Amino acid sequence: MNSLHRYLILVAGGKGLRMGTVVPKQFLMLAGKPLIFHTIDKFIDYDPGIEIIVVLPGGTESRWKEMCDQYGSGHKHIVAEGGPERFDSVKNGLSMAGQKSLVAVHDAVRPLVSTGTIDKCFSVAQKKGNAVPFIKPSESVREIIDNTINRPIRRDRLALIQTPQVFRSDILVDAYARAYKPSFTDDASVVEAAGHRINLVEGNRENIKITTMEDLVLAEAMLNYDS
């Protein structure tokens, strides 16, 4: 089977309100440069020929250009504008991807994804149409029924979902042709609603999604440890 051309939709359209900062979290500094550039570098390390579509919050284009001039690798990319929901941001980015390709959708605030995880996702998607990385929870898990009742859940049946989620472009385009639903929490849920079976692959545990200042401190520590 011939290898399909690769695209990356980097979802950076959020405001990062949980971080409690004026600057969107994907633009915060991490180990000497904005967080988002660490994420981009991982995909370029994996495939220097990958085509990158960066989905940005509206009104941040000039700031983005300044950051690219100062911190960017010079790798060519396309900019798309984010929408009110993640669903809309991905759909806007997807409209710029080529046909007959593999499309990875990745959270800009996951800078610690490994090239091994990226490779597994693209390889499985090439063979099976899609691939979604996960890790198993390491803690005990309980379901809260209400304020007074909770019960344990078998953690061997649970999967914590990560990105990049990689799909054959025709599958993703067809899935995103439907109307948004609140149940669409990620790309896998959109594709599954279109009737496709999701293929899980093992991710890397350090591939955390940075949503709080504590996450940022942890990511910096892990980057410094690796260096």
C-alpha positions in Angstrom: 0.0 0.0 0.0 1.4 3.4 -1.0 1.9 5.8 1.9 -0.7 8.6 1.9 0.4 12.2 2.1 0.3 13.5 5.7 -1.4 16.6 7.1 -1.5 17.9 10.7 -4.4 20.0 11.9 -3.0 21.7 15.0 -6.0 22.8 17.1 -5.0 26.0 18.8 -8.3 27.9 18.6 -9.1 27.9 22.4 -8.9 30.9 24.7 -7.4 28.8 27.6 -9.7 30.3 30.2 -9.0 27.6 32.8 -5.3 28.7 32.8 -6.4 32.1 34.2 -4.1 34.1 32.0 -4.6 36.8 29.4 -2.4 35.0 26.9 -4.0 31.9 25.3 -2.3 28.9 26.9 -0.8 27.6 23.6 1.2 30.9 23.4 2.6 30.7 27.0 6.3 30.3 27.3 7.7 26.8 27.9 11.4 26.1 28.2 12.4 29.2 26.2 9.7 29.4 23.5 5.9 29.4 23.2 4.4 26.1 24.0 2.9 25.6 20.6 6.3 25.5 18.9 7.4 22.5 21.0 4.3 20.7 19.6 5.0 21.7 16.0 8.7 20.6 16.4 7.6 17.1 17.4 5.7 16.6 14.2 8.5 18.0 12.0 10.9 15.7 13.8 8.7 12.8 12.8 8.1 13.9 9.2 9.8 17.0 7.8 7.5 16.9 4.8 4.2 17.0 6.8 1.8 19.8 5.9 0.7 21.8 8.9 -2.6 23.7 9.3 -2.6 25.8 12.5 -6.1 26.7 13.7 -5.8 30.0 15.7 -8.2 32.1 17.8 -9.6 35.0 15.8 -7.7 38.2 16.2 -4.3 36.5 17.0 -2.9 36.5 13.5 -0.5 39.4 14.0 0.8 38.0 17.3 1.2 34.6 15.6 3.3 36.2 12.8 5.6 37.9 15.4 6.1 34.6 17.2 6.9 32.7 14.0 9.5 35.3 13.1 11.1 35.0 16.5 10.6 31.3 17.4 9.4 29.4 14.4 11.4 26.8 12.5 10.6 28.3 9.1 8.5 25.3 8.3 5.7 26.4 5.9 2.2 26.2 7.3 -1.4 27.4 6.7 -3.4 29.3 9.2 -7.2 28.7 9.7 -9.5 30.6 12.1 -10.9 28.8 15.1 -14.7 28.5 15.7 -17.0 28.7 18.7 -16.5 24.9 19.4 -13.6 22.6 18.8 -15.8 20.9 16.2 -15.9 24.1 14.2 -12.2 24.7 14.5 -11.3 21.2 13.2 -13.9 21.6 10.4 -12.3 24.9 9.3 -8.8 23.3 9.3 -10.0 20.2 7.5 -11.3 22.4 4.6 -7.7 23.2 3.8 -6.4 19.6 3.8 -5.8 17.7 0.6 -7.8 14.7 -0.6 -6.6 11.1 -0.5 -4.4 11.9 2.6 -4.0 11.0 6.2 -5.0 13.8 8.6 -3.8 14.0 12.2 -5.7 16.3 14.5 -3.7 17.2 17.6 -4.1 19.6 20.5 -1.6 22.4 20.4 -1.2 22.1 24.1 0.2 18.6 24.0 3.8 19.4 23.4 5.2 16.1 25.0 3.7 13.7 22.4 6.4 11.3 21.3 7.4 10.6 17.8 6.8 7.0 18.5 3.1 7.7 19.3 2.8 9.9 16.2 4.3 7.1 14.1 2.0 4.4 15.5 -1.1 6.6 14.8 -0.2 7.3 11.2 0.8 3.6 10.6 -2.4 2.2 12.0 -4.5 4.8 10.2 -2.8 4.0 6.9 -3.9 0.3 7.3 -7.2 0.6 9.1 -8.6 4.1 8.3 -8.1 5.7 11.7 -6.1 5.5 14.9 -6.6 7.1 18.3 -4.0 7.0 21.1 -4.8 6.1 24.7 -3.3 5.3 28.0 -4.7 3.2 30.9 -5.6 5.0 34.2 -3.1 4.2 36.9 -5.4 5.2 39.8 -8.5 3.5 41.1 -11.6 5.0 39.5 -15.1 5.5 40.9 -18.3 6.7 39.3 -20.2 9.4 41.2 -23.9 8.7 40.9 -25.0 11.6 43.1 -23.8 13.5 46.2 -24.2 10.4 48.4 -23.7 7.4 46.1 -20.6 6.4 44.2 -19.2 3.0 42.9 -16.0 1.6 41.7 -15.3 1.0 38.0 -13.0 -1.6 36.6 -10.0 0.5 35.3 -8.9 -2.3 33.0 -12.0 -1.4 30.9 -11.2 2.3 30.7 -9.0 4.2 28.3 -7.8 7.8 28.7 -7.9 9.3 25.2 -5.1 11.5 23.8 -4.2 13.1 20.5 -3.0 13.0 17.7 -6.1 11.2 16.3 -5.3 10.3 12.7 -7.9 9.5 10.0 -8.0 8.9 6.3 -9.2 12.2 4.9 -12.4 10.8 3.2 -13.5 9.4 6.5 -12.9 12.6 8.4 -14.5 14.8 5.8 -17.7 12.7 5.7 -17.9 12.6 9.5 -17.6 16.4 9.8 -20.3 17.0 7.2 -22.9 16.3 9.9 -24.2 18.9 12.4 -22.5 19.6 15.7 -23.7 17.7 18.8 -22.5 18.4 22.4 -21.5 14.7 22.6 -18.8 15.4 20.0 -15.9 15.7 22.6 -13.1 14.8 20.1 -12.6 13.6 16.6 -13.1 10.0 17.4 -16.6 10.7 18.7 -17.5 12.5 15.5 -16.1 9.7 13.3 -17.8 7.0 15.5 -21.2 8.8 15.1 -20.6 8.4 11.3 -20.6 4.7 11.7 -16.9 3.9 11.9 -15.2 1.6 14.4 -12.4 3.4 16.3 -8.9 1.7 16.5 -7.1 2.4 19.7 -3.3 2.4 19.9 -1.1 2.9 22.9 0.1 6.5 23.5 2.8 7.9 25.8 2.0 8.8 29.4 3.9 12.1 29.3 1.6 13.3 26.5 -0.4 15.5 28.9 -2.8 18.2 27.9 -1.7 21.4 29.4 -4.8 23.1 30.9 -3.5 24.5 34.3 -0.3 26.3 35.5 0.6 23.1 37.3 0.6 21.2 34.0 2.9 23.9 32.6 5.3 23.4 35.5 5.2 19.7 35.0 5.9 19.9 31.3 8.9 22.2 31.9 10.3 19.7 34.4 9.9 16.8 31.9 11.5 18.8 29.1 14.4 19.7 31.3 14.8 16.1 32.4 14.9 14.9 28.8 17.5 17.5 27.9 
